[in-house]
Amino acid sequence: MRLIIFTFLVLTTAKLSARPNIVFFLVDDLGYMDIGAYNPKTFYKTPNIDRLAATGVKFTNGYAANPVCSPTRYSIMTGKYPSRIGATNWFSGTRSGKFKPAPLTSKMPLSEFTLAEALKEAGYRTAFLGKWHLGPTPEFWPENQGFDINIGGHNRGSPPGGYFSPYKNPRLKNLKDGEYLTDRLADEALETIDTFHAKENPFLIYLSFYNVHTPLQAPKEMVQKYQEQAKNIEGAEFGPEEQVWPGAKKRRVRILQKHATYAAMVEKMDQAVGKVLNKLTELGIEKETIICFTSDNGGLSTSEGSPTSNLPLRGGKGWVYEGGIREPFIIKYPSIINAGISDVPVISTDFYPTILELAKIDQRPEQHLDGISLVTVLKDPKSNPKRDSLYWHYPHYSNQGGFPGGAIREGKMKLIERYEDGRIHLFDLNNDPGERNDIAEMNPKTVLSMRTKLHKWYKQVNAKFLQPKGSNIDPWKP
């Protein structure tokens, strides 16, 4: 009997240790054009992320499920479109415009079986580090959503107290005077990897940076370095103002990357990524580690200092234009995946089923029902998974000026629908990635087909829309 028990334990341990480790990098407010792998002319320095992109599969049409943070974070954790529970804006953004916004759910329900819970059930040790912003009170924080360890994750979207110690963060202890938050999270990640690796369990490290979210703060010497470099960049920093919802002030749009503090924040984040990648190499576990990298929404270009430019993409954080939803999207797993580039449209709901399949864990289609596994694409970047369309639903007036609207992407075509009046725009993203040439009037059949699919999807996810306000006429409804 002892021999049988011992053999079972050995086989179980071997089975667990054979499973890949997982490191998930999620950056806050990082734009598609902010890193060198996607924009060789970027002002920012991202050698570690560029190395990751060069050795993994880089998706050139990767998307966030929403143009702001909390909903996209929900989509990664659950594999679902946030519209299914009404979690369609940052928690809890209720700005009004001509109309009231749609009703908002400001927490990820405990009934969701998160990616972390699926991995934990399969024997993984799990750690969350950084920005959470998926629930208002501790009962909804990472330690109650599948994570064994929670370092820094709580209800706030921006770093409370800023990026320099002492922080006002209830999940960060033993602070060192003057330390930089991103450095601290990276060091905590390294210690956690050492701890998990020593116990021979497969692990999930979910490093969710507060960078590059406001407030714009970085070490003085690094900012000064970029200030000197910015002196050599000529041209106007801001272009024509972007029209937002009727009656609102226009927003100026940054068209030139040269913000020194933002550049320093990007570099600090990249350094942290490099530290973790180097640790995996040092421990000899890089080949057996799945590494994912993405952002929760587009770069901040129309508000709060407008620190970055997303050109040629239009708009930015808070907008359903490409600048607000197209993201860096990288997956690496050297033991079974070769480096490559894929132009297949993918979205943040896809991480959940993809990670499960790579880790040889049974799929949970009733949970991640809006995501598809990308394993076939990872093994052959030229392949095309079976997917009808990608969808977005943002029934809110964004802090950054974005209008309430929805969108559908089907192949190279993208249709945008405005929720105040139902106006439609159609763009050919292959020929017009900046969404400047509206071809809706010239393609009535395409508009009708895509709009019909979008409206059908609204019903499938129980989408909510703008509400009446005062004496205004009722808002448009699909």
C-alpha positions as CSV (number, residue, x, y, z in Angstrom):
1,M,0.0,0.0,0.0
2,R,2.8,2.4,0.8
3,L,4.5,1.6,-2.5
4,I,1.2,2.3,-4.3
5,I,0.8,5.7,-2.5
6,F,4.4,6.6,-3.1
7,T,4.1,5.8,-6.8
8,F,0.9,7.8,-7.1
9,L,2.5,10.8,-5.5
10,V,5.6,10.6,-7.8
11,L,3.5,10.3,-10.9
12,T,1.3,13.2,-9.8
13,T,4.3,15.4,-9.0
14,A,5.8,14.5,-12.4
15,K,2.6,15.3,-14.2
16,L,2.3,18.7,-12.5
17,S,5.9,19.6,-13.0
18,A,5.6,18.7,-16.7
19,R,3.0,21.4,-17.2
20,P,4.3,24.7,-18.4
21,N,4.7,27.7,-16.2
22,I,2.8,30.8,-17.2
23,V,3.9,34.4,-17.0
24,F,1.3,37.0,-18.0
25,F,2.3,40.6,-18.5
26,L,-0.5,43.1,-18.6
27,V,0.4,46.8,-19.1
28,D,-1.9,49.6,-18.3
29,D,-2.7,52.2,-21.1
30,L,0.2,51.0,-23.4
31,G,-0.5,51.9,-27.0
32,Y,0.1,49.7,-30.1
33,M,2.6,52.2,-31.4
34,D,4.5,52.5,-28.1
35,I,6.9,49.6,-28.5
36,G,9.6,49.0,-31.1
37,A,8.3,45.6,-32.2
38,Y,5.2,47.3,-33.6
39,N,6.7,50.7,-34.4
40,P,10.4,50.9,-35.3
41,K,10.2,54.7,-35.2
42,T,8.8,54.9,-31.7
43,F,10.4,57.4,-29.3
44,Y,10.4,54.9,-26.5
45,K,12.9,52.2,-25.7
46,T,11.5,48.7,-25.3
47,P,14.4,46.2,-26.0
48,N,13.1,43.5,-23.8
49,I,9.5,43.5,-25.2
50,D,11.0,43.6,-28.7
51,R,13.1,40.5,-27.8
52,L,9.9,38.8,-26.6
53,A,8.1,39.7,-29.8
54,A,11.0,38.5,-32.0
55,T,11.1,35.1,-30.2
56,G,7.4,34.5,-29.9
57,V,4.3,35.0,-32.1
58,K,3.5,38.6,-32.6
59,F,-0.1,39.3,-33.5
60,T,-0.5,42.5,-35.6
61,N,-4.3,42.6,-35.2
62,G,-4.6,42.0,-31.5
63,Y,-7.4,43.7,-29.6
64,A,-8.6,44.6,-26.2
65,A,-12.3,43.8,-25.6
66,N,-13.0,47.3,-24.6
67,P,-11.3,50.8,-24.9
68,V,-10.9,51.2,-21.2
69,C,-9.3,49.1,-18.4
70,S,-11.7,47.2,-16.1
71,P,-13.8,45.6,-18.9
72,T,-10.7,44.3,-20.7
73,R,-9.3,42.9,-17.5
74,Y,-12.6,41.1,-16.9
75,S,-12.4,39.6,-20.4
76,I,-8.9,38.2,-19.8
77,M,-9.9,36.7,-16.5
78,T,-13.2,35.2,-17.7
79,G,-12.9,34.7,-21.5
80,K,-16.2,36.6,-21.9
81,Y,-17.2,39.9,-23.4
82,P,-17.8,42.3,-20.6
83,S,-21.2,43.3,-22.0
84,R,-22.6,40.0,-20.7
85,I,-22.7,41.3,-17.2
86,G,-22.8,45.1,-18.0
87,A,-19.2,45.6,-17.0
88,T,-18.7,48.0,-19.9
89,N,-16.7,50.9,-18.4
90,W,-13.9,51.3,-15.9
91,F,-15.1,50.5,-12.4
92,S,-17.0,52.7,-11.7
93,G,-17.2,55.4,-14.4
94,T,-20.6,57.0,-14.8
95,R,-20.0,60.2,-16.7
96,S,-23.1,61.6,-18.5
97,G,-23.3,63.5,-21.7
98,K,-26.4,64.3,-23.8
99,F,-27.8,61.1,-22.3
100,K,-27.1,59.0,-19.2
101,P,-24.7,56.1,-19.7
102,A,-25.9,52.5,-19.7
103,P,-26.2,50.8,-16.3
104,L,-22.8,49.7,-15.1
105,T,-21.7,46.6,-13.1
106,S,-18.6,47.5,-11.1
107,K,-17.3,44.2,-10.0
108,M,-16.3,40.8,-11.4
109,P,-18.8,38.4,-9.8
110,L,-17.4,35.7,-7.6
111,S,-19.5,33.2,-9.6
112,E,-17.1,33.6,-12.6
113,F,-14.6,30.7,-12.7
114,T,-11.5,32.8,-13.5
115,L,-8.4,31.8,-15.5
116,A,-6.5,31.7,-12.2
117,E,-9.1,29.4,-10.6
118,A,-8.9,27.0,-13.6
119,L,-5.1,26.8,-13.3
120,K,-5.2,26.5,-9.5
121,E,-7.7,23.6,-9.8
122,A,-5.1,21.9,-12.1
123,G,-2.4,22.2,-9.5
124,Y,-0.8,25.6,-10.3
125,R,0.5,28.0,-7.7
126,T,-0.9,31.4,-8.6
127,A,0.3,35.0,-7.9
128,F,-1.1,38.3,-8.8
129,L,1.1,41.5,-8.7
130,G,0.0,45.0,-9.5
131,K,-3.2,46.6,-10.7
132,W,-6.5,44.7,-10.2
133,H,-9.4,47.2,-10.5
134,L,-12.0,44.4,-10.7
135,G,-13.9,44.9,-7.5
136,P,-14.7,47.6,-4.9
137,T,-14.1,45.6,-1.7
138,P,-11.6,42.9,-0.5
139,E,-14.1,40.1,-1.2
140,F,-13.6,40.8,-4.9
141,W,-9.8,41.1,-4.9
142,P,-7.4,38.6,-6.4
143,E,-7.0,36.4,-3.3
144,N,-10.7,35.5,-3.6
145,Q,-10.6,35.1,-7.4
146,G,-8.1,32.2,-7.7
147,F,-4.8,33.7,-6.6
148,D,-2.8,32.3,-3.8
149,I,-0.8,35.5,-3.5
150,N,-1.9,39.1,-4.0
151,I,0.8,41.8,-4.1
152,G,-0.6,45.2,-4.8
153,G,-4.0,44.3,-6.2
154,H,-7.0,46.2,-4.9
155,N,-9.9,48.4,-6.0
156,R,-8.0,51.4,-7.4
157,G,-7.3,52.0,-11.1
158,S,-4.3,54.4,-10.7
159,P,-1.5,53.8,-8.1
160,P,-2.8,55.3,-4.8
161,G,-0.1,57.7,-3.6
162,G,1.7,57.6,-6.9
163,Y,4.7,55.6,-8.1
164,F,7.2,56.4,-5.4
165,S,7.1,55.0,-1.9
166,P,5.5,55.4,0.5
167,Y,2.5,54.2,-1.5
168,K,-1.1,54.2,-0.2
169,N,-1.6,50.5,-1.2
170,P,-3.2,48.1,1.3
171,R,-1.6,45.1,-0.4
172,L,2.1,46.4,-0.4
173,K,4.1,46.0,2.8
174,N,7.6,46.7,4.1
175,L,8.2,49.7,1.9
176,K,11.6,51.2,1.2
177,D,11.8,55.0,1.0
178,G,11.9,56.3,-2.5
179,E,11.5,53.0,-4.3
180,Y,9.7,53.0,-7.6
181,L,6.5,50.9,-7.8
182,T,7.4,49.2,-11.0
183,D,10.8,48.1,-9.7
184,R,9.1,46.8,-6.5
185,L,6.6,44.7,-8.4
186,A,9.4,43.2,-10.6
187,D,11.4,42.3,-7.5
188,E,8.4,40.8,-5.9
189,A,7.8,38.7,-9.1
190,L,11.4,37.4,-9.0
191,E,11.1,36.3,-5.4
192,T,7.7,34.7,-6.1
193,I,9.1,32.8,-9.1
194,D,12.0,31.5,-6.9
195,T,9.6,30.4,-4.2
196,F,7.2,28.6,-6.6
197,H,10.1,27.0,-8.6
198,A,11.6,25.6,-5.5
199,K,8.4,23.7,-4.7
200,E,8.3,22.2,-8.2
201,N,4.7,23.2,-8.9
202,P,3.8,24.8,-12.1
203,F,3.0,28.5,-11.5
204,L,1.1,31.5,-12.9
205,I,2.7,34.9,-12.4
206,Y,0.3,37.6,-13.4
207,L,2.3,40.8,-13.5
208,S,-0.2,43.6,-14.1
209,F,1.7,46.9,-14.2
210,Y,0.3,50.2,-13.1
211,N,2.6,51.7,-15.7
212,V,2.0,53.6,-17.9
213,H,-1.2,55.0,-16.3
214,T,-1.3,58.5,-14.9
215,P,0.0,60.1,-12.7
216,L,3.0,60.6,-15.0
217,Q,6.0,59.9,-12.7
218,A,9.4,58.4,-13.2
219,P,12.9,58.6,-11.8
220,K,14.4,62.1,-12.3
221,E,17.6,61.0,-14.1
222,M,15.7,58.9,-16.6
223,V,13.3,61.7,-17.4
224,Q,16.2,64.1,-17.9
225,K,17.7,61.6,-20.4
226,Y,14.6,61.7,-22.5
227,Q,14.2,65.4,-22.2
228,E,17.6,65.8,-23.9
229,Q,16.6,63.4,-26.6
230,A,13.3,65.1,-27.2
231,K,15.1,68.4,-28.0
232,N,16.2,66.8,-31.3
233,I,12.6,66.0,-32.4
234,E,11.0,68.7,-34.5
235,G,7.4,69.2,-35.3
236,A,4.0,70.0,-33.7
237,E,3.1,67.8,-30.8
238,F,-0.6,68.2,-31.2
239,G,-2.8,68.0,-34.3
240,P,-6.4,69.0,-35.2
241,E,-8.8,68.6,-32.4
242,E,-11.0,65.5,-32.4
243,Q,-14.8,66.0,-32.3
244,V,-16.4,64.1,-29.5
245,W,-20.1,63.8,-28.6
246,P,-22.4,66.8,-29.6
247,G,-22.2,69.7,-27.2
248,A,-18.9,68.6,-25.7
249,K,-15.6,70.4,-26.0
250,K,-13.3,69.1,-28.7
251,R,-10.2,67.2,-27.5
252,R,-6.7,67.9,-28.8
253,V,-4.9,64.9,-30.0
254,R,-1.2,64.2,-29.6
255,I,0.5,63.4,-32.9
256,L,4.1,63.3,-31.9
257,Q,5.8,61.0,-29.4
258,K,8.2,63.0,-27.3
259,H,6.8,63.1,-23.7
260,A,9.9,62.5,-21.6
261,T,8.2,61.3,-18.4
262,Y,6.0,58.9,-20.4
263,A,9.1,57.6,-22.2
264,A,10.8,56.9,-18.9
265,M,7.7,55.1,-17.6
266,V,7.7,52.9,-20.7
267,E,11.4,52.1,-20.2
268,K,10.9,51.3,-16.5
269,M,8.1,48.8,-17.5
270,D,10.3,47.3,-20.2
271,Q,13.1,46.9,-17.7
272,A,10.8,45.0,-15.4
273,V,9.8,42.7,-18.2
274,G,13.4,42.1,-18.8
275,K,14.1,41.2,-15.2
276,V,11.4,38.5,-15.3
277,L,12.6,37.1,-18.6
278,N,16.1,36.9,-17.4
279,K,15.0,35.1,-14.2
280,L,13.3,32.4,-16.3
281,T,16.5,32.0,-18.3
282,E,18.6,31.9,-15.1
283,L,16.5,29.1,-13.7
284,G,16.5,27.2,-17.0
285,I,12.8,27.2,-17.3
286,E,12.3,29.7,-20.2
287,K,11.5,27.0,-22.8
288,E,8.8,25.5,-20.6
289,T,7.1,28.8,-19.8
290,I,4.2,30.3,-21.6
291,I,4.7,34.1,-21.8
292,C,1.8,36.4,-22.7
293,F,2.1,40.2,-23.2
294,T,-0.7,42.7,-23.9
295,S,-2.3,46.0,-22.8
296,D,-5.8,46.7,-21.5
297,N,-6.6,49.6,-23.9
298,G,-4.9,52.0,-26.3
299,G,-2.5,54.7,-25.5
300,L,-3.7,57.9,-23.8
301,S,-3.7,60.5,-26.6
302,T,-6.7,62.8,-25.9
303,S,-6.8,63.6,-22.2
304,E,-4.9,63.8,-18.9
305,G,-1.8,65.3,-20.5
306,S,-2.1,63.3,-23.7
307,P,1.3,61.7,-23.2
308,T,1.5,59.5,-26.3
309,S,0.6,59.4,-30.0
310,N,-1.1,56.4,-31.6
311,L,-0.7,57.6,-35.2
312,P,-1.4,56.3,-37.8
313,L,-4.2,54.8,-35.7
314,R,-7.1,57.1,-34.8
315,G,-8.1,58.0,-31.3
316,G,-6.8,56.3,-28.2
317,K,-7.9,55.2,-24.8
318,G,-11.7,55.6,-24.4
319,W,-12.4,55.5,-28.2
320,V,-13.7,52.6,-30.3
321,Y,-11.4,53.7,-33.1
322,E,-8.3,51.5,-33.6
323,G,-6.1,53.7,-31.4
324,G,-8.3,52.7,-28.4
325,I,-8.6,49.0,-28.9
326,R,-5.7,47.6,-31.0
327,E,-3.0,46.4,-28.7
328,P,0.4,44.7,-28.6
329,F,-0.4,41.0,-28.4
330,I,2.4,38.5,-28.0
331,I,2.5,34.8,-27.0
332,K,5.6,32.8,-26.5
333,Y,6.1,29.1,-25.6
334,P,9.5,27.9,-27.0
335,S,9.0,24.2,-26.4
336,I,6.2,23.9,-29.0
337,I,5.9,27.3,-30.7
338,N,8.3,28.9,-33.2
339,A,8.7,32.6,-33.6
340,G,6.4,34.2,-36.2
341,I,4.0,36.9,-37.1
342,S,0.2,36.5,-37.5
343,D,-2.2,39.1,-39.0
344,V,-5.3,37.1,-37.8
345,P,-7.6,39.3,-35.7
346,V,-7.6,38.2,-32.1
347,I,-9.0,39.6,-28.9
348,S,-8.3,39.5,-25.1
349,T,-11.0,36.8,-24.5
350,D,-8.8,34.4,-26.4
351,F,-6.1,34.2,-23.7
352,Y,-8.1,32.0,-21.4
353,P,-8.8,29.0,-23.8
354,T,-5.4,29.4,-25.4
355,I,-3.6,29.0,-22.1
356,L,-5.7,26.1,-21.0
357,E,-4.9,24.2,-24.3
358,L,-1.2,25.0,-24.1
359,A,-1.2,23.7,-20.5
360,K,-3.1,20.6,-21.5
361,I,-6.0,21.5,-19.2
362,D,-9.6,20.7,-20.3
363,Q,-11.5,23.6,-21.9
364,R,-14.3,25.3,-20.1
365,P,-16.5,26.5,-23.0
366,E,-19.4,27.4,-20.7
367,Q,-17.0,29.9,-19.0
368,H,-14.7,31.3,-21.7
369,L,-17.6,31.2,-24.2
370,D,-16.4,34.3,-26.2
371,G,-12.8,33.3,-26.6
372,I,-11.2,30.8,-29.0
373,S,-8.0,28.9,-28.6
374,L,-5.2,30.3,-30.7
375,V,-3.0,27.2,-30.5
376,T,-3.4,26.4,-34.2
377,V,-2.3,29.9,-35.1
378,L,0.6,29.8,-32.7
379,K,1.9,26.6,-34.4
380,D,1.2,28.0,-37.9
381,P,0.9,31.8,-38.0
382,K,-0.5,31.6,-41.5
383,S,-3.5,29.6,-40.4
384,N,-6.8,31.2,-39.8
385,P,-9.1,30.0,-36.9
386,K,-12.8,29.7,-37.4
387,R,-14.3,32.9,-36.0
388,D,-17.1,34.9,-37.4
389,S,-16.3,38.5,-36.2
390,L,-15.0,40.6,-33.3
391,Y,-17.3,42.9,-31.4
392,W,-17.1,45.9,-29.1
393,H,-19.7,47.6,-27.0
394,Y,-19.0,50.9,-25.2
395,P,-22.3,52.6,-24.1
396,H,-20.5,55.4,-22.1
397,Y,-19.1,58.9,-22.4
398,S,-15.4,58.3,-21.9
399,N,-13.2,60.5,-19.7
400,Q,-10.9,60.8,-22.7
401,G,-13.7,62.1,-25.0
402,G,-14.7,59.0,-26.8
403,F,-18.3,58.7,-27.9
404,P,-20.7,56.0,-26.9
405,G,-20.6,53.4,-29.6
406,G,-20.2,49.8,-30.8
407,A,-18.1,48.1,-33.5
408,I,-17.7,44.9,-35.4
409,R,-14.7,43.8,-37.3
410,E,-15.2,41.2,-40.1
411,G,-12.1,40.4,-42.1
412,K,-10.6,43.7,-43.2
413,M,-13.8,45.7,-42.7
414,K,-14.8,47.5,-39.5
415,L,-18.2,49.1,-38.9
416,I,-18.7,51.6,-36.1
417,E,-22.2,52.5,-34.8
418,R,-22.8,55.7,-32.7
419,Y,-25.3,55.2,-29.8
420,E,-26.6,58.8,-29.6
421,D,-28.1,58.7,-33.0
422,G,-27.4,55.4,-34.7
423,R,-25.0,56.8,-37.3
424,I,-22.8,54.3,-39.1
425,H,-19.2,54.4,-40.3
426,L,-17.4,51.8,-42.4
427,F,-13.7,51.5,-42.8
428,D,-11.4,49.2,-44.8
429,L,-8.6,48.6,-42.3
430,N,-6.2,47.1,-44.8
431,N,-6.1,50.2,-46.8
432,D,-7.2,52.7,-44.2
433,P,-5.9,51.7,-40.7
434,G,-6.3,55.3,-39.6
435,E,-10.1,55.1,-40.2
436,R,-10.2,58.4,-42.1
437,N,-12.1,57.3,-45.2
438,D,-15.7,56.4,-44.4
439,I,-17.0,54.1,-47.1
440,A,-20.4,53.4,-45.6
441,E,-22.4,55.1,-48.4
442,M,-20.5,53.3,-51.1
443,N,-21.1,49.8,-49.5
444,P,-24.8,49.6,-48.4
445,K,-24.9,45.8,-48.6
446,T,-21.8,45.4,-46.4
447,V,-23.2,47.9,-44.0
448,L,-26.5,46.1,-43.8
449,S,-24.9,42.7,-43.3
450,M,-22.4,43.8,-40.6
451,R,-24.9,46.0,-38.8
452,T,-27.4,43.0,-38.7
453,K,-24.7,40.8,-37.2
454,L,-23.8,43.5,-34.6
455,H,-27.4,43.9,-33.6
456,K,-27.8,40.1,-33.3
457,W,-24.7,40.1,-31.1
458,Y,-26.1,42.8,-28.9
459,K,-29.0,40.5,-28.1
460,Q,-26.7,37.5,-27.5
461,V,-24.8,39.4,-24.8
462,N,-27.8,41.3,-23.4
463,A,-26.1,44.6,-24.2
464,K,-27.4,47.7,-22.4
465,F,-27.6,51.2,-24.0
466,L,-27.8,54.9,-23.2
467,Q,-30.6,56.1,-20.9
468,P,-32.9,59.2,-21.2
469,K,-31.7,62.3,-19.4
470,G,-33.9,65.2,-18.3
471,S,-36.0,66.7,-21.1
472,N,-33.8,65.3,-23.9
473,I,-35.5,63.0,-26.4
474,D,-34.9,59.3,-25.9
475,P,-31.5,58.0,-27.1
476,W,-31.2,55.7,-30.1
477,K,-31.8,52.0,-29.5
478,P,-30.9,49.2,-31.9
